[in-house]
Amino acid sequence: MIFSELKRSPKAYLLFRRFGAFFGKSVQSDGLKALERSFTIDEVFDLLDEAEMLNISIKSKRWFRYIAVIQLA
């Protein structure tokens, strides 16, 4: 299973708050909400550990995103 997720960080929030208005006020508002609701990498590891998922690989990507790969059976 593979999924891509926003990475919550103060730097990402600050940059989007400052420059997100170039995309429009509604885009800026939605983007800031998405960043507030996103997870840190540690939170994702904790959630997957709680769900007893094994063989997890998480890699940081550009633009405050990460890719999680979970090997299933």
C-alpha positions, 0 to 999 in steps of 0.5 A, spaced: 500 500 500 502 506 498 500 513 500 502 520 499 501 525 505 502 532 507 507 533 512 505 538 518 511 543 520 511 550 522 515 552 516 510 549 511 504 553 515 508 559 515 510 559 507 503 557 505 500 563 509 505 568 506 505 565 499 498 561 498 494 568 497 497 568 490 493 562 489 486 565 491 484 566 498 479 560 498 485 556 496 490 559 501 484 558 507 483 550 504 491 549 504 492 552 511 486 547 514 489 541 510 496 543 513 493 543 520 490 537 519 496 533 517 500 528 520 507 529 522 512 523 520 512 520 528 504 520 528 504 516 522 508 511 525 504 511 531 498 510 527 501 504 523 504 501 529 497 501 533 494 498 527 499 493 527 502 494 520 509 491 519 514 493 514 513 500 513 517 505 509 516 513 509 520 517 505 520 525 505 519 528 499 519 535 496 514 541 498 512 538 505 510 531 503 512 524 504 510 517 501 509 511 506 509 504 503 506 499 507 508 491 505 502 487 506 503 480 507 
